[in-house]
Amino acid sequence: MTAPTKALIIAGTHSGVGKTTVALGIMAALKRRGLAVQPFKVGPDFIDPGHHQAVCGIPSRNLDGWMLGREYTIESFRHHCEGKDVAVVEGVMGLFDGIASDDEGSTAQIARWLKTAVLLVVDARGMSGSVAALINGFKTYRRDVMLSGVVLNRVGSADHFRRLTSIITERCGTPVVGCLPAEVSITIPGRHLGLVTAKEVRLKKRFIDRMAALFERSLDLDLLLRTGSSLQKRQMQARRHDAAAPPVIPRVRIGLASDRAFSFYYQDNLDMLRQMGATLVPFSPLRDRYLPPRLHGIYIGGGYPEVFAGELEANRGMRREIMRFAEEGGVIYAECGGLMYLGTGIRTFAGRAHKMVGIFPYTTIMQQRLTHLGYHSVKAVRDTIIARRGECARGHQFRYSSLEGDGPVKGDAFSVSKATSGKAFRDGFRYKNVLAQYVHLHFGSNLNYAHRFVESCRRGAGNR
């Protein structure tokens, strides 16, 4: 197995600077050149990787220093770069922004681990000489992070770009790869959790072609490739899944909720389930009246059930199917949006109440501000369908909702600790072989979780 010829991390000075637009444009332009591009995303985000896949035609992978650790991250990067020409890694927040005052979980941490060059995206609106101070600050803040070039976003005019390029070249010595005009019209709409998902706004070929053409005109792609890191071509052993159990026999079929309402899954999680013996069978809680046949388990990830609550309520057939599956002892694992769907109902931002599956006696109430955000450690306090007591994993929460019931609504399956404060609380609701929790887990943080999920499906199939 060999590494790609070039690798580049697209970082920003801060959130909202245009990293995703620049990353997608570079991916589209390089792919249009005929290069095989492997996309990655730093951090726990689900939405950006979906857009990466729409442009590159292959799954994007999450690289996360806090959730996954150094060894898994490096081996995942090497493994998925095999046979590719260029790796393009979209960063998270600002280059050095990590957990609290540390840079753990930051783009800079990934750049150091991978020894990969960083292309810095700068919002140039209203800037002149100060741009040099900004860039030099990022360039010298940590000498072990290699700043190889700059893209200037939201530039006012051609003359503005020439002035900025002259200042940066003279005072920073950093190559300016190109610029994007302030009126660029290739942005993707957003909502309360970030961008609209790729399943909702399918990037059509015409849009991707227009984006590729814009970046071919606006950026010096040859310079971009020269400033990228040349990775050694060497044999690599991708050991990251060695700890996984061999595929179980007989294989199990797990229904995967997949549509506009439910699309938040780590691609690695899905791959691990397949490697451990699961066949994943997509179905839509929005459109399908019946579950796929011969299922041994169901996996319902996060997404935007609150946005599509009316359609989910209207599909009474699917709600009855899932309730029946649960009552018959079927194995169901749900996270965040899936947890919301399995409750009694959802009250939307507009205050409208919609019925959901009804397995758990809580109603999800959408709030106008964030209720939970950040990395969390999860420890099983009892045996469940995905973990044995005492087993730990790591994940992330990003939600605008809370739960209400007739009495206190508390999970009892996991002890959850926030990474920044250490504050602990309980999560994880259980009913028969159903488990739902708010935290999005990455199975790469503990391979036993994926293995136990598949095994629970296998054993449950024999008891139903």
C-alpha positions as CSV (number, residue, x, y, z in Angstrom):
1,M,0.0,0.0,0.0
2,T,1.3,3.4,-0.9
3,A,0.6,6.9,0.2
4,P,-0.7,9.6,-2.1
5,T,1.7,11.9,-3.9
6,K,0.3,15.1,-2.3
7,A,-1.6,16.0,0.8
8,L,-3.0,19.4,2.0
9,I,-5.0,20.6,4.9
10,I,-7.4,23.4,4.4
11,A,-7.5,25.5,7.6
12,G,-9.1,28.8,8.6
13,T,-8.3,31.7,10.9
14,H,-11.7,31.1,12.5
15,S,-15.1,29.5,12.0
16,G,-17.1,30.9,9.1
17,V,-14.1,32.0,7.1
18,G,-15.1,29.8,4.1
19,K,-13.1,26.6,4.7
20,T,-15.9,24.3,3.4
21,T,-16.4,26.4,0.2
22,V,-12.6,26.4,-0.5
23,A,-12.2,22.7,0.3
24,L,-15.1,21.7,-1.9
25,G,-13.8,24.0,-4.7
26,I,-10.3,22.6,-4.6
27,M,-11.6,19.0,-4.5
28,A,-13.8,19.7,-7.6
29,A,-11.0,21.4,-9.5
30,L,-8.5,18.7,-8.8
31,K,-11.0,16.0,-9.7
32,R,-11.7,17.8,-12.9
33,R,-8.0,17.5,-13.7
34,G,-8.4,13.7,-13.6
35,L,-6.8,13.3,-10.2
36,A,-8.1,10.8,-7.6
37,V,-9.0,12.9,-4.6
38,Q,-9.5,11.4,-1.1
39,P,-11.4,13.8,1.2
40,F,-11.1,14.0,4.9
41,K,-12.7,16.2,7.6
42,V,-11.1,17.2,10.9
43,G,-13.4,16.9,13.9
44,P,-16.7,15.2,14.5
45,D,-18.8,16.8,11.8
46,F,-21.2,14.7,9.7
47,I,-22.5,17.3,7.2
48,D,-19.3,18.5,5.5
49,P,-18.2,14.9,4.7
50,G,-21.5,14.3,2.9
51,H,-20.7,17.2,0.6
52,H,-17.2,16.0,0.1
53,Q,-18.5,12.7,-1.0
54,A,-20.9,14.4,-3.5
55,V,-18.0,16.1,-5.1
56,C,-15.3,13.4,-4.9
57,G,-17.6,10.4,-5.5
58,I,-16.1,8.5,-2.5
59,P,-16.7,8.6,1.3
60,S,-14.9,11.3,3.3
61,R,-13.3,10.2,6.5
62,N,-13.2,12.0,9.9
63,L,-9.9,12.6,11.5
64,D,-10.3,13.5,15.2
65,G,-7.4,13.8,17.7
66,W,-9.6,13.7,20.8
67,M,-12.2,11.0,19.8
68,L,-9.8,8.6,18.0
69,G,-6.3,9.3,19.2
70,R,-3.0,9.4,17.3
71,E,-2.6,5.8,16.1
72,Y,-6.1,5.4,14.8
73,T,-6.0,8.8,13.0
74,I,-2.7,8.2,11.3
75,E,-3.5,4.7,10.2
76,S,-6.9,5.7,8.9
77,F,-5.3,8.5,6.9
78,R,-2.8,6.2,5.4
79,H,-5.2,3.4,4.7
80,H,-7.7,5.6,2.9
81,C,-5.1,7.4,0.9
82,E,-4.0,4.2,-0.8
83,G,-4.2,4.5,-4.5
84,K,-5.1,8.2,-4.4
85,D,-3.3,11.1,-6.0
86,V,-4.2,13.9,-3.6
87,A,-5.6,14.0,0.0
88,V,-7.6,17.1,0.8
89,V,-8.3,17.6,4.5
90,E,-10.9,20.2,5.6
91,G,-10.1,21.6,9.0
92,V,-12.4,22.5,11.9
93,M,-12.9,26.0,13.4
94,G,-9.7,28.0,13.4
95,L,-6.3,26.3,12.8
96,F,-5.4,26.2,16.5
97,D,-8.8,25.9,18.1
98,G,-9.2,22.7,20.1
99,I,-10.6,21.7,23.5
100,A,-10.5,24.7,25.9
101,S,-7.1,26.4,25.8
102,D,-5.3,23.2,24.5
103,D,-5.1,22.4,20.8
104,E,-6.2,18.8,21.4
105,G,-8.9,18.0,18.7
106,S,-7.7,20.9,16.6
107,T,-6.6,21.1,12.9
108,A,-3.1,21.9,14.0
109,Q,-2.9,18.7,16.0
110,I,-3.8,16.7,12.9
111,A,-1.3,18.7,10.8
112,R,1.5,17.8,13.2
113,W,0.6,14.1,13.4
114,L,0.3,13.7,9.6
115,K,3.2,16.1,8.9
116,T,1.0,17.7,6.3
117,A,1.2,21.3,4.9
118,V,-1.6,23.8,5.7
119,L,-3.3,26.1,3.3
120,L,-4.7,29.0,5.4
121,V,-8.0,30.5,4.3
122,V,-8.2,34.2,5.3
123,D,-11.3,36.4,5.2
124,A,-9.8,39.5,3.5
125,R,-12.8,41.8,3.7
126,G,-11.7,45.4,4.5
127,M,-8.1,44.3,5.1
128,S,-4.8,45.8,3.9
129,G,-1.5,45.8,5.8
130,S,-3.0,44.0,8.8
131,V,-3.2,40.9,6.7
132,A,0.5,40.4,7.1
133,A,0.3,40.6,10.9
134,L,-2.5,38.0,10.9
135,I,-0.6,35.6,8.6
136,N,2.7,36.0,10.4
137,G,0.9,35.3,13.7
138,F,-0.4,32.0,12.4
139,K,2.9,31.2,10.7
140,T,5.0,31.7,13.9
141,Y,2.6,30.6,16.6
142,R,3.8,27.0,16.4
143,R,6.9,26.2,14.4
144,D,5.9,22.5,14.1
145,V,2.8,23.4,12.0
146,M,3.8,24.0,8.4
147,L,1.9,26.9,6.7
148,S,2.5,26.5,3.0
149,G,0.2,28.9,1.4
150,V,-2.8,31.3,1.7
151,V,-6.1,31.6,-0.1
152,L,-7.8,35.0,0.3
153,N,-11.6,34.8,0.5
154,R,-14.1,37.6,0.0
155,V,-11.7,39.9,-1.8
156,G,-13.2,43.2,-2.9
157,S,-11.6,43.6,-6.4
158,A,-8.6,42.6,-8.6
159,D,-6.8,45.7,-7.3
160,H,-7.5,44.7,-3.7
161,F,-6.0,41.2,-4.5
162,R,-2.9,42.6,-6.0
163,R,-2.3,44.9,-3.0
164,L,-2.8,42.0,-0.6
165,T,-0.6,39.7,-2.5
166,S,2.2,42.2,-2.6
167,I,2.0,42.8,1.1
168,I,1.9,39.1,2.0
169,T,4.8,38.2,-0.4
170,E,7.0,41.1,0.9
171,R,6.3,40.8,4.7
172,C,5.4,37.1,5.1
173,G,7.2,35.2,2.4
174,T,4.1,32.9,2.1
175,P,2.8,32.0,-1.3
176,V,-0.7,33.3,-2.2
177,V,-2.4,30.6,-4.0
178,G,-5.3,32.7,-5.2
179,C,-8.5,34.5,-4.1
180,L,-12.3,34.3,-4.2
181,P,-14.4,37.4,-4.8
182,A,-16.8,38.6,-2.2
183,E,-19.8,38.0,-4.4
184,V,-19.0,34.4,-5.1
185,S,-22.3,32.5,-5.5
186,I,-21.5,28.8,-4.8
187,T,-22.4,28.7,-1.1
188,I,-24.5,25.9,0.4
189,P,-27.5,27.0,2.6
190,G,-27.4,26.3,6.3
191,R,-29.6,25.9,9.3
192,H,-29.3,25.5,13.1
193,L,-26.9,22.5,13.1
194,G,-24.7,23.9,10.2
195,L,-25.1,23.4,6.5
196,V,-28.0,21.7,4.9
197,T,-27.1,18.0,4.4
198,A,-26.0,16.5,1.1
199,K,-29.1,14.3,1.1
200,E,-31.3,17.4,1.1
201,V,-29.3,19.6,-1.3
202,R,-27.8,17.2,-3.9
203,L,-24.9,19.0,-5.5
204,K,-25.8,18.6,-9.2
205,K,-23.1,18.0,-11.8
206,R,-23.7,21.5,-13.2
207,F,-23.1,23.1,-9.8
208,I,-19.9,21.1,-9.2
209,D,-18.7,21.9,-12.7
210,R,-19.3,25.6,-12.1
211,M,-17.5,25.4,-8.8
212,A,-14.5,23.6,-10.4
213,A,-14.3,26.2,-13.2
214,L,-14.3,29.1,-10.7
215,F,-11.5,27.6,-8.7
216,E,-9.5,26.8,-11.8
217,R,-9.7,30.5,-12.7
218,S,-9.2,31.8,-9.2
219,L,-6.5,29.6,-7.8
220,D,-3.1,28.6,-9.1
221,L,-3.6,24.8,-8.9
222,D,0.0,24.0,-10.0
223,L,1.2,26.2,-7.1
224,L,-1.3,24.6,-4.8
225,L,0.0,21.1,-5.6
226,R,3.6,22.3,-5.3
227,T,2.9,23.7,-1.8
228,G,1.2,20.5,-0.7
229,S,3.2,17.9,1.3
230,S,4.8,15.0,-0.7
231,L,4.1,11.9,1.2
232,Q,6.6,9.1,1.3
233,K,5.7,6.1,-0.9
234,R,6.2,3.2,1.4
235,Q,4.5,0.0,2.5
236,M,2.0,0.6,5.3
237,Q,0.2,-1.8,7.5
238,A,-3.3,-0.7,8.2
239,R,-3.7,-2.3,11.6
240,R,-6.5,-0.2,12.9
241,H,-9.1,-2.9,12.6
242,D,-7.0,-5.8,13.8
243,A,-8.7,-5.8,17.1
244,A,-12.1,-6.4,15.5
245,A,-13.6,-9.8,15.6
246,P,-13.8,-11.8,12.4
247,P,-17.1,-11.6,10.5
248,V,-19.8,-13.6,12.4
249,I,-21.5,-16.5,10.8
250,P,-24.4,-16.4,10.0
251,R,-24.3,-12.8,8.8
252,V,-26.9,-10.4,10.2
253,R,-29.0,-7.8,8.4
254,I,-29.2,-4.4,10.1
255,G,-31.7,-1.8,8.8
256,L,-30.0,1.6,8.4
257,A,-32.3,4.6,8.6
258,S,-31.1,6.8,5.7
259,D,-33.0,9.7,4.2
260,R,-33.3,13.5,4.5
261,A,-34.3,13.1,8.2
262,F,-31.5,10.7,9.2
263,S,-28.1,10.9,7.7
264,F,-25.6,11.5,10.5
265,Y,-23.3,8.5,10.5
266,Y,-19.5,8.1,10.7
267,Q,-18.5,6.2,7.6
268,D,-16.0,4.2,9.7
269,N,-18.9,3.1,12.0
270,L,-20.7,1.6,9.0
271,D,-17.5,0.0,7.7
272,M,-16.8,-1.6,11.0
273,L,-20.3,-3.1,11.3
274,R,-19.8,-4.6,7.8
275,Q,-16.4,-6.0,8.7
276,M,-17.9,-7.7,11.7
277,G,-20.6,-9.5,9.8
278,A,-23.4,-7.0,9.2
279,T,-25.2,-6.4,5.9
280,L,-26.6,-2.8,6.1
281,V,-29.9,-2.4,4.5
282,P,-31.0,1.2,4.0
283,F,-34.6,2.2,4.5
284,S,-36.4,5.5,4.9
285,P,-38.6,6.4,7.9
286,L,-40.0,9.2,5.7
287,R,-41.0,7.3,2.6
288,D,-41.1,3.5,3.3
289,R,-44.3,2.0,4.8
290,Y,-42.5,-1.2,5.8
291,L,-39.2,-2.2,7.2
292,P,-36.9,-4.3,4.9
293,P,-37.5,-8.0,5.3
294,R,-35.5,-10.4,7.6
295,L,-33.9,-7.7,9.7
296,H,-31.9,-8.7,12.8
297,G,-31.4,-5.1,14.0
298,I,-32.0,-1.4,13.3
299,Y,-29.5,1.5,13.4
300,I,-31.1,5.0,13.5
301,G,-28.5,7.8,13.5
302,G,-28.9,11.5,13.9
303,G,-30.1,14.1,11.5
304,Y,-33.0,16.6,11.3
305,P,-36.2,14.7,12.5
306,E,-37.5,18.0,13.9
307,V,-37.4,19.5,10.3
308,F,-39.3,16.6,8.9
309,A,-41.5,15.9,11.9
310,G,-44.7,16.3,10.0
311,E,-43.7,13.7,7.4
312,L,-42.4,11.3,10.0
313,E,-45.7,11.5,11.9
314,A,-47.7,11.0,8.7
315,N,-45.9,7.8,7.9
316,R,-47.9,5.8,10.5
317,G,-47.0,2.5,8.8
318,M,-43.3,2.9,9.5
319,R,-43.9,4.0,13.0
320,R,-46.0,0.9,13.7
321,E,-43.4,-1.3,12.0
322,I,-40.6,0.0,14.3
323,M,-42.8,-0.3,17.4
324,R,-43.7,-3.9,16.5
325,F,-40.1,-4.7,15.9
326,A,-39.2,-3.4,19.3
327,E,-42.0,-5.2,21.1
328,E,-41.0,-8.5,19.5
329,G,-37.5,-8.1,21.0
330,G,-35.7,-6.7,17.9
331,V,-32.4,-4.9,18.5
332,I,-32.5,-1.2,17.9
333,Y,-29.7,1.3,18.5
334,A,-30.5,5.0,18.1
335,E,-28.4,8.2,18.5
336,C,-29.6,11.8,18.9
337,G,-32.1,12.3,16.1
338,G,-32.9,8.6,16.4
339,L,-33.5,9.0,20.1
340,M,-36.0,11.8,19.3
341,Y,-37.8,9.7,16.7
342,L,-38.2,6.8,19.2
343,G,-39.9,9.0,21.8
344,T,-43.6,9.9,22.1
345,G,-43.3,13.0,20.0
346,I,-41.4,16.1,18.9
347,R,-42.4,19.7,19.5
348,T,-40.8,21.8,16.8
349,F,-39.3,25.3,17.0
350,A,-42.7,26.6,15.9
351,G,-44.3,24.9,18.8
352,R,-46.2,22.3,16.8
353,A,-46.4,18.8,18.3
354,H,-46.0,15.7,16.2
355,K,-46.3,12.0,17.2
356,M,-43.3,9.8,16.8
357,V,-42.8,6.0,17.4
358,G,-43.6,6.0,21.1
359,I,-41.2,3.4,22.4
360,F,-40.0,5.8,25.1
361,P,-42.2,8.0,27.3
362,Y,-40.6,11.4,26.6
363,T,-41.3,14.2,24.2
364,T,-38.5,16.1,22.5
365,I,-38.8,19.9,22.9
366,M,-36.8,22.0,20.4
367,Q,-35.1,25.0,22.0
368,Q,-34.0,28.3,20.5
369,R,-30.4,28.0,21.7
370,L,-27.9,25.1,22.0
371,T,-28.5,22.8,24.9
372,H,-25.4,20.6,24.5
373,L,-22.3,21.0,22.5
374,G,-18.9,19.3,22.6
375,Y,-16.9,16.1,23.1
376,H,-18.1,13.5,25.7
377,S,-16.7,10.3,27.2
378,V,-19.3,7.6,27.6
379,K,-19.0,4.7,30.2
380,A,-21.5,1.9,30.3
381,V,-22.9,1.5,33.8
382,R,-24.7,-1.7,32.9
383,D,-24.6,-4.3,30.1
384,T,-26.4,-3.1,26.9
385,I,-26.8,-4.1,23.3
386,I,-23.6,-2.2,22.4
387,A,-21.4,-2.4,25.5
388,R,-20.6,-4.3,28.6
389,R,-20.5,-2.6,31.9
390,G,-17.4,-0.5,32.4
391,E,-16.5,-0.2,28.7
392,C,-15.8,3.4,27.6
393,A,-16.0,5.1,24.2
394,R,-15.9,8.7,23.0
395,G,-18.3,10.8,21.0
396,H,-19.9,14.2,20.4
397,Q,-23.1,16.1,21.0
398,F,-24.5,19.1,19.1
399,R,-28.2,19.7,19.8
400,Y,-30.9,22.2,20.3
401,S,-33.3,19.9,22.1
402,S,-34.3,18.7,25.6
403,L,-36.6,15.9,26.8
404,E,-39.8,16.2,28.8
405,G,-42.0,13.6,30.4
406,D,-44.5,13.0,33.1
407,G,-41.7,12.8,35.6
408,P,-37.9,13.3,35.5
409,V,-36.4,12.1,32.2
410,K,-33.1,10.4,32.8
411,G,-31.2,7.7,31.0
412,D,-29.7,4.9,33.0
413,A,-27.3,3.1,30.6
414,F,-24.3,5.4,30.5
415,S,-22.4,7.8,32.6
416,V,-21.4,10.7,30.3
417,S,-18.7,13.2,31.0
418,K,-18.1,16.4,29.1
419,A,-14.5,16.6,27.9
420,T,-14.0,20.3,28.8
421,S,-15.5,20.3,32.3
422,G,-15.6,16.7,33.4
423,K,-19.2,17.3,34.4
424,A,-21.0,13.9,34.5
425,F,-24.6,13.0,33.8
426,R,-26.6,10.0,32.8
427,D,-27.8,9.1,29.3
428,G,-29.0,6.0,27.4
429,F,-32.7,4.9,27.5
430,R,-33.5,1.2,27.4
431,Y,-36.6,-0.9,26.6
432,K,-36.3,-4.6,25.9
433,N,-33.5,-4.7,23.2
434,V,-33.8,-1.0,22.3
435,L,-31.2,1.5,23.3
436,A,-31.2,5.2,22.5
437,Q,-28.8,8.0,23.6
438,Y,-28.0,11.5,22.7
439,V,-24.2,11.1,22.2
440,H,-22.9,10.3,18.7
441,L,-20.3,7.6,19.3
442,H,-17.4,6.9,17.0
443,F,-16.8,3.1,17.2
444,G,-13.1,3.7,16.4
445,S,-12.8,4.9,20.0
446,N,-13.7,1.4,21.2
447,L,-14.1,-1.4,18.6
448,N,-15.9,-3.5,21.1
449,Y,-19.0,-1.4,20.8
450,A,-19.4,-2.2,17.1
451,H,-18.7,-5.9,17.8
452,R,-21.2,-6.1,20.6
453,F,-23.9,-4.4,18.5
454,V,-23.5,-7.0,15.7
455,E,-23.4,-9.9,18.2
456,S,-26.6,-8.6,19.9
457,C,-28.3,-8.6,16.6
458,R,-27.2,-12.2,15.9
459,R,-28.3,-13.4,19.4
460,G,-31.5,-11.5,19.2
461,A,-32.4,-13.0,15.9
462,G,-32.3,-16.5,17.5
463,N,-34.6,-15.4,20.2
464,R,-37.3,-13.7,18.2
